[in-house]
Each structure stands twice: as C-alpha cells, then as structure tokens.
Amino acid sequence: MAQTNNKKSLRVAFIHPDLGIGGAERLVVDTALGLQERGHVVSIYTSHHDPNHCFDETNNGTLQVIHYQPPVFLPRSIQGKFHILFAHLRQLHLTLRLIRSLNTANPTGASNKDIDVFFVDQLSTCIPILRLLTGKRVVFYCHFPDKLLATGEAVEDENSPTTAENHTPPRPKMGFLKKIYRLPMDLLEEKTTSNADLILVNSLFTSRIFKRYFPSIKLDAQGKRAEPTMDAREGGPRVLYPGINLAAYDKEKGAKWSTVEQADVSILRCDKPTFVSLNRFESKKNISLAIDAFATCLQRMKSLPEQQKKLPKNSRLVIAGGYDPRLRDNIDTLNSLLRQISNYGLSWCLLASKTGKKDPPLIPDNAPAQTPSQDAQIIILPNFSTAQRTELLTSASTLALLYTPSNEHFGIVPVEAMACGLPVLACNNGGPKESILDDDGMSGRESQERTDGWSVVDVTSNRTGWLRPPQKELWADALLEIATLSAAARGGMADRARARAQELFSMEAMSAGIERAIEDAKAMGPVKWAEVVSPEWFIWGYIVLVAFSLFCFGGAWTMAWTAVALGFSTLFGFF
C-alpha cells in the first residue's frame, strides 16, 4: 500500500541475528510489514534463516530477507557454551558482509548504499561499526538487557522471589569463571547500546529495568542520545508497544486456507473445553506451571461433586510453541514436561503440523505411551502453523490462554489472545501487567456475584484477564473461575479485550510509532565524525599503548615517548 501523504519513502535495513519463530522475530516481521505498508522499502539482514522454521512472510516473498551464512568456525556455541560470545562474533560477520555489499545492488535492483536508517534489535554489537563506516543513523529496539537474561537478576524487580510456593524458575547460578566471562560481555553491551541514536523498548517495565541497569546511557525524553550538557535524569528509552496484525486472527480467513492448512486445523478441532499455552519450549517460559495448575484444577473438580455439572468434565490443555532441535534447552524442556505429565498420570498426545517440513521431536523411550488425540488430556504441538494458531485462539471451545513466563519483558501472545477475544491468565509481573486488565490485581473495582459458592465476573467489570502470582493453587482457582464464567460475562470480556488490543497494540499503532522513530533518526542528518570518535576512545587507546609499551620496551622508553606525545599535544592545543 502506497503512502497517502507526502512523506518521503525511506529505505530501512533491519539487522536481526536469528530469524526463526519467536516473539522477537514476530515483532521484527510485523514492524517490517508495517513500514512496507506505509510505503517504505525494507530489507531484513540475518545470520540464520531456515525456510522450514520461520514465519510465512519471510519465506513467501512478502518481505525481502538477505541471509549471510556465517563461516563454519563461527558456530552458535561450542558444546552448549559461549553462546553470547559467538552471537557477537556472528553479528560482526553479518555487519561486515552488509557493509561490503553497500556498493552492490540487492535483489530488488536498488543499491544498498541508499539505506537511510538501520533498525537493530537484540544485539547491539554492530551499532558503533554501522555509524562509523556508513555514517547512517541507528534505531535500537531493546527487548530486554542481555546481561539480565543471563543472570535472571530482574526477577527480583517485581517482588516475585523464587520460593517453593512461587512457581518462578530459579535464577541461574553464576560461578566465578562465568562472572569473569560475562563482565566484558556486559560492558560491551552497555557501551555499544549507548551508541544508538534512538532507543526503543517494548514496555514501561523494560524501560524501568533499562534505566536501572544501564546508568551510563543518557537519553532525552524522546529516547534520543542526550548531549553531554543536557540534563537527562527525566529521560529514558521511548516506549513502543509491539503490535499485531489483527486481520491475521480473523477466523473467516479459514475459508481461504489450503488443503494442507485445513488438515492442520482438523487435527486440533475438538468440542472439549480447552486451555491453551503458546510459548517456545524453553525453561524460562515456565510451561510446567500450566501443567501443575491444570492437574490441580482437575483434582479439585473431582472433590466438588455438587459443582460437577457446571465444570468441564473432559477439559484438555494444548501446549504449543516453537521447538528447535538445535537447542539443548528445547530438548530438555520437552523431556521435563513429559516427565511431569507422567507424574500426574495424565494422558497425552504429540501432534505435528503438516505444513512444516521439520521432523517431530524425538520422544524418549521411557516416556509414557501416547493416547489418541481426541482422548488426550494434554496435547503437545511443536512448531504450530499460522492456521493452527488462529484455530486455537478463536475456537469456541477454547476457554483461556495460560501465559506462564514470569517477568516477561512484554509478551506478545497475551495481546494475540486479547485480539481474538480470549481471556488470558498470566503472572502478575512484567509486561502482562500493562497489557492485561485485572480488577483484582490492578484496580480492585471488580463487581462480583456469588452463585453456588463460585465467583462470577459481572459484565460491568473492566477485566480482560487474570493476573496471579505464579503459584499453582492460585492458578487452579483462576481456571475454575474461568470455567464457570457466564455467557454474558465471557462476551463482555471478549469485547473489552478486542477493544484494548485494537487501541494499544494494533499494527497501525506500532507502525506509526516505528515510522516516527526512523523519521526522527533520519532527521538527525549524517553521523558526524565527532559523534563516533569520542575523547574516551583516545584515552583508552592511550592506556592500551602505555601498557603495551611498558610490557615490550620498559619504563624508560615509555616515559620518553609519552613525554614527546604530551608535548606535541599541548603545543598543538589538543589538551
């Protein structure tokens, strides 16, 4: 769609390390689509793009993806170690390949030299190099500081400590060697991030964390780099909520699904009341909380015979999400979930998308036997298709989405569910506190009716979901409350959820914000040499030279050349 105003079309280059299936990747794809819809020219540069494990828009020609495969000596890790080190090195390789291509034409025939603004997310390593060697402005989207992803330190931010009652994944323990290894990585992250011309974050929660843990980065109120003389105490990164393509969740689109997509959907269709969990198979996503709460809910249903007629007798839980057999964490997480299912004595079944070309995960020999999908209490669906996601979120039999991560930076999945009018149960911390309205947890204005001892949410409530501490008993209580919602209460909640998603988290809102950001960056003009080479570069260079000289030539020679250097610097007015 062409632009309807007189704004100039800009060429924007996205740099993303691994274009797979995940929340960060979905944001990049939707952002690129939004800018493209507004008449801008978009290219995505990445170090990894598997056509069999990616979003459709990156593989069907909708978006231009330029994939520079790293050399074999730059793997993702070595025996599961040094992930962040190799991530930095792989991005440097990607950046240098991109810069080398600036004088060549890309597949569209346009010159890469015409790039106006770079949009970088996840890794900031490339930012100083891009500004130095291209003179172009860089917008950085910070999903969450990597230094905290590695340590889990921000788990403490929202007063949700890990306890036996709190179903929060424990903070990773860092030994002495790991701390030594992380120190330069964390310094590199902070220094390179500070070079961005404009910084965006995905939520107020992430903004607070960013300012707390990156104290050396000074930004104005618009998220731009603050001048040294500017008082930046009231500034900070610009908050821009991720948006979603609401049209993609229109169930009427199902009439246009291919035969294979229809087959994908048919294996999921079931009249059983269904709870859904959509998360990557990673330990930090805390999917085990959904199983614990579901099993506890089933046990409580059995002990309440007088309520049995009002509760679903044959409920099921569908656990769907991205699964990458390259990642040890994905494999271990799935195996752990299977052990948990076995311990509860629940029946289960593994389903596979027919549109994907990846083989289903290998199931351990000691895993419990599978049950036919129509009889299974838990369905496991790795690498679901777009059609399957839409079916799960829009099916009349789906009761709620269970969003289990704690202290999630934002969480796009709850917004997807709200766009479909589906209630969401999430942890009462992190980004979901900004997307989900829960009267109990946020305003206390809930109007309740008591019917047969069960709480029914009144249709005048502002609620769009439930926010609860990550404790299985409290989550089980919420599941029982969700299961007994009246039709009027469920309909009112669905309308409020859709309206909130449309107002705050639509593609239009996000695209407008991204467009303003790249236009603000472009308006700064070319990067000046003085902006790139700061005085501290010379100071650090001088310190390194002195240390090298002392080691190689001794104190006398070092004193001699430093005296000469300082003399000339003073003579020519450098100091």
N, C-alpha and C positions, 0 to 999 in steps of 0.2 A: 504494500500500500504506500503510495507516494505521500509526501508531506503535504499538508493542506495550508501551510503558511509559507512565509518567505525565508525561513531559516535555512542556512546553508547545510547541505549534506556533508557529514564528516565521515572519514574513514577511521574505524576503531579496530585495533588489534587486541584481542583477548589472549592472555597467556595463562594457561591452566595446566598443572602438572600431569594429571591423570584423568582423562575424560571417560570415566566409567559410569556407574549408576549409583547415585547418592544425592544427598541434599545439596551439597556444594555444587555438584555437576548440574543438578536441575536448575539451580539459581543462575549459573553461567549460561545455560541453554536458553532459559526464559528471558534473561537480560539481553542476550544477543538477538533473540527473536523480536523482543520489544523495540530495540533500536532499529532493527531491519524494517519493522512495520512502520516506523516513523521516517523512513527514507534514508537512513544512514547505511553505509557499507561496512559490513562486519566480517572479520576473519577470526578463527579460533586456532591458536598455535598450541600444540600439546606434545608431550613426550610419550604418551600412551593412548592409543585409541583402538580398541578391539571391536570390529564390526559386529561381533556376536555378543558383546556385553556393553551396550551403550544405549542412549536414548535415540529413538527413531529419527529425530530431527537432525542428528549429527551423521546419519548414515544414508538418508534418502535424498540428499541434495538440497534440503531446505536451508541448511547452514553450510558455509564453507569451512571445512576443517583441514588444517595443514599439520600433518603428523611427521615430526622428525624423530626417527627411531634412535635412541641412544646407542652408543657402541657397546659391545659385549663386556668391556671392562667397567661399565657403569651399571651394574645390576640394581634392582630395588633394595637389596640387602645382601649380607653375607651370613648365611645360616641364621636368618631372622634377626640379625643385629645391624646396627649402624644405618637404620632407616633414614634418619634426618640428614646425616652426612651425605648419603648418596642422593637424597632428594635435592639437596643444594647443588651438588655436582651435576645432576641430570638437568636441573633448571638452567645452570650456567651453559651447559651444552646447547640446550634449546635456544637460549638467548643469543648465543654467538651464531648459531645457524640462521636465526631470524635476521640478525644484523647483516650477515653475509649476503642474504637474499634481498637486501634493500634496493639494490640496483637492477634487480631482475623482475620480470613480470610474473605475477601469480596466476593461477588457473583461470581467473576472470579476465586476464589480459591487462589489468591495471598494474602500475608499478608499485611495489611495496614501499618505495621511497615516499609515496604520497600519504603514508599513515599520519593521521593528525594527533591521535591520543592513544596511549596504551592503557588497557584495563587489566590489572593484575590482581589475582586473589590467591589465598592460601600461603604461598611462599613469596617473600619479599626480596629474595637474594638478587634478583635481576634488576631491581629498581635503579640503584646508582649507575649501573652499566648502561641501561637504556637511556637515562638522562644525559650521561656523559658522551656516549658515542652517537646518539641520534639527535639530541637537542629537543626531544619531544617531551611533553608533559605526561605524567603518570598518575592515574587514579588507582588507589589500592583499596580493595574491599576486604576488610578483616573479618573473617567468620569467627575467629577466636584466637588469642595468642597461643602459638605452638608451645611456648615454654610452660603453659599451664596444662595443655593437653598431655604433655609428657609427665607432669608431676601430679596432676589432679588437684592442685592447690586450691583452685577456685571452688571446689566442692564445699569448702568452709564458708564461702561468701554468703550463702543464703541461710545460714544457721541450720544446716542439714547434715550434722556429723554422722559418720558411719557408726552404726551401733547394730546390735543383734536385732533390734526392733525395726530400725530404719533399713529398708531394703536397697541401700545405696552401695554400688561397687566400691570396694576399698581403694584407697589411694595407693598408687604404685609405690613400692619401696625403692628408694634410690640409695645404692651403696656409694662409697667414696669415689670409686673409679667412674661410676655413672655421673656423679656430680661434676667431676673434673671434665668428663666428656661433654656434658651439657653446657658448661659455663661459656665456652666460646660460641656455641651454637645460639645460646640465648642472647649474648651480646651482639652477635651478628644479626639476629632477628630484629632487635631493637634499633640498631644503627641503620640498617637498610630500610626498615619501615619508616624511620624518620625522614628519609629522602623523598618520600612520596609527596606529590604536590597537593593532593587532596585525598583524605582518608574517609572511607565509609565503613559503617558497622551495621550489623543486622538487627540490633535491638538495643534498648536502653540498658539492659543487663550487660551486654557486651561492652557498651560504652563505659559503664562504671568500672568494669574489670580492666579495660584498656587503659584508662587514666590512672588507675591504681598501680598497675604493674609495669607501665611504660612511662614513668615520671619524667624522663628526659625529653619526651616528644611534646613539643609545644605547638598547639593548634589554636586557631581562632574559632569564633562561634560558628563558622561555616565549614569547619573541618579542614581548612587550608593551613599550610605551613605558616606559622607565626613568625613575623620578623623579630630579630633579637631585642628590639626596643619595645615590642608590643607586650602588653600585659595579657597573657594567655591563661590566666587562672580560671576564668569563666568559660573558656573554650573547650573543645574536645572534638572527637570524630563526629561526622554527620551521620545521624541515624536514618537508615533507609530500609524499611521492612522488605523482605523478599516478597515477590508477587507470584501469583499462579495464573495460568491460562484457564479461566473459569469455563470456557467453552469446551475444554478437553474433558470435562466431567459431566457433559450433557448426555444423559442416557439415550436420548433419541438418536445420538450418533451411532448407536449399536446397529441400527438398520443398515449402515454402510460398512460394517465390519466384513472382512474377508471370511472365506470359509474356514481358514485356519484359526482366525481370531474367534469366530463363533464356536469352534470346537474348544478353544481355550476356556471360554466363558462357560460352556455347558458342563465341564467337569467340576465347576465350582457351585453351580446353581443347586440350592437346597432350601427346603422350607424350614429347616431347623433355625431357631433363634441363634444368631451368630455374633460373636465378639471378634474384632479384627485387630491384629498388631502388625504394623508396617514399619520395619526397621531393618537396617543391614544386620547380618549375623556377626555382630561384634560384642565382645564382653561389656564394653562401656555402655551399650544400649540397654542393658539390664532386662532383657526379654524374659528372664526367669521370673521376674515379678508378675508378669501376666499369667504365667502358668500357676504360680503359687496362689494368686488371687482367684483364678478360675477354679482351681481344685478346692480351695476353701469355700468358695461360693456353692459349689456342688454339694459339699459336705453339709453346709448349713441348710440347704434346701431339703435334704433328707430328714433333718431334725425338726422341720416345721410343717407337719402334715396338714395343719389347718390352712396353711397358705399355699399348699401344693398346687391347687387349681389356678392360682394366679402367677405362678412361676413357671418358666420354661422347663419342661421335663428333659428334653434332649438337646440342650444347648451345645454348641461347639465353639472352639477357638481356632481361628485361622491365623497362623504365624507366617507372614510373607515378608520377603526382603531380598536385597541384593546379596549374592553369595559368590565369592571369588576363590576358586580352588588354589590360587597362588598364595593366598594369605593364610598363615597358620592360625591366626586369631579366628577367622571364619570357620575353619575346620573344627577347632577346639570348642568354639561356642555351640555349634550344631550338635556335636557329640555330647556336650554337657546338658543341653536341653533334652536330648533323647534319654539320658540317664535320669533326669528329673521327671520326665513323663513316666518312665518305668517305675520309679519310686512311688508315684501316686497311683499306679495301677490304671492309668488312663489309656484308652485305645487311640491309635494314631495312624496317619497315612501320609505318605510323601507324594505330592503331585508335581508335575513338570509342565512348563509352558511349551506348547508345540511350535510357537513362533521363534523361540530361541534355539540356537544351534549348539549351546553348551550341553555337555553331558550332565545328568543329575549327580548330586554329591554321592560319594561312596559312603554307604552305611556300614558301621562296624558290625562284625559278626555277632557280638554279644548284645546288640540292640534288640528290643522286644519285637515280636512279629507284627507286621502291619495288618491293618483292618481295611476292608473296602471303604472307600471314601464316604459313601452315604451313611455308614455306621460309625465312623471315627469321631471321637470327641475332640481330637486336635488334628488339624490339617497343617502340614508344613509345605510351603510353596516358595522355593528359592527362585530368584530371578523371574518374578512375575512379569507378565506383559502389560502394556498400557490398557488393553481391553479388560484384563483380569482386575487391574487396579480399579478401573471405573465400575466394574460389576460389584466388587467388594464394597466400595464406598457408597453405591447408590441402590443396592439391593434392599427390597422391603424387609427382608429377613435379618438384615444387619442391625443390631441394637446400638452398638457404640464402637468407637475406636479406642484402644488402650495404648496410650503413648507412655512408654516406661522409662526413657532416659531421665536421669537427674541432672540438674544444672545444664540443660541443653542451651546452647547459645541462642538459638531462636526456635527451630523446629518447624519445618515446612509442612510436615504430614498433618498436624492438627488443623492447619489452615485448609489443606485439601479436603479434610473431612468436613469442616465447617461449610465449605463451599458446596458440599453435597447435602447439607442439612443434617449431618450425622453428629450426634452428641460425642464429646471427647472426654475421656478420663485421663488425666495427666498428673505428673508430680507437681507439687506446689512450690516450684523454684525455677529459676532460669527464665528463658524466653516464653514458655507457655503462659506465664503469669501476665504477659502483655497481649497475647492473642486470645486467650480463653477468659470468659467472664463467669465467675462462680460466686454467687451471692454469699455462700458460706465462707469462702476463703478470702473474698475481696471487699464486699460491702456490708454483708450481714443483713441485707434487706429482703431476704427470701421470705415469701409468704407460703406457709405450709399448711396442708390439710393432713389430718391423721385418719387413715382409713384402715381398719382391721390391724392397727398397730404398725402400719407402714407409712413412711413419708412420701407424699406425692407432691411434686413441684407444681405450684399454681401457675396458670397461664400468664399471669401478670408479672412473673419473675423476669429479671434481666438476664438470667443464666443462659449460657451457651454450652456449658460443660461442667465438669467436676475437677477441682484441684485438691489433691490429697497428698499427705506425706507418703513416701514410698514404703508403706507397711502393708503386708498382705491382708491383715484383718480389716483395715480401713478401706482398702480397695475392694475387698469382698463385700463390705457393706454398700459401697457405691454401686457395685454390679447388681446387687439385689434391688437397690433403689431404681436403677436404670431399667431393670427388667419389669418393674411394676408401674412405669410411667403410663398415665392415661393417654389416650389418643390425642386429646386436646393439648395436654402438656407437651407431648412429643412434637406435635405440629407447630406449636408456638415457639419451641426451642429451635426447631429446624429453620423457621422463618428468620429468627433473630441471628442465627449462625450465618445464614446466607447473606443477610444484610451487612453484617460485620465484615465478612470476608470480602464482599464487594467494595465496601467503603475504604478499608485499610490495606487489603492485601491483593488487590486485583493487579493484573498485568499492566493496566493503564496507569495506575498509581505508581507502580515501580518504574515503568518505562519513562514516565515523566520525570521522576527523580533522578534516574540514571542519565537521562538526556541533559538535565540541568547540570549535573556533575561534570560530564565531559565537555559541555559548553563553557562552564566556569574554568575548567582546566585549560581548554584551548585559548580562552580569552587572556590567560596569563602571558601569552606570547612564547617565543622560543626560550629554552633554558639558557641562561647566561653562564659563562664560564665561572664567574664569581660564586654562583649558586652551587656549583658542583664541587669545586675545589675550595673547601673552607680552610681557614687558618689551622684548624686542628689536624688536617691532613699533613701539613708541613711539620707541625710539632711531633706527630707520631713518626713521620719519616725521619726527622732529625734524631729522635730517640733510638730508632732502629739502626740508623747509621752509626751513631755513637757506640751502641752496644756491639755492633759488628766490628767496628774499628778497634775497640778495646780488646776484643777476643782475638783478632787477627794480627794487629800491629802493636798493641801495647799502649800504655798510658802516655808516653812522650809524644808519639806521632799523633795520637788522638787530640791531645792538648794543642798541638801545633796547628792542625788543620781546622779545629773548631774555632781557635782564636782568629785565624785568617777569615773564616766564613763569617764570624760575627762582626769582624772589622768591615768587610765589604758590605754586609747587610746594613750596618749603621751608616756607612758612607753614602750608600745609595737610597737611604731613607726607608728601608723595609721595616725597621724597628725604631 
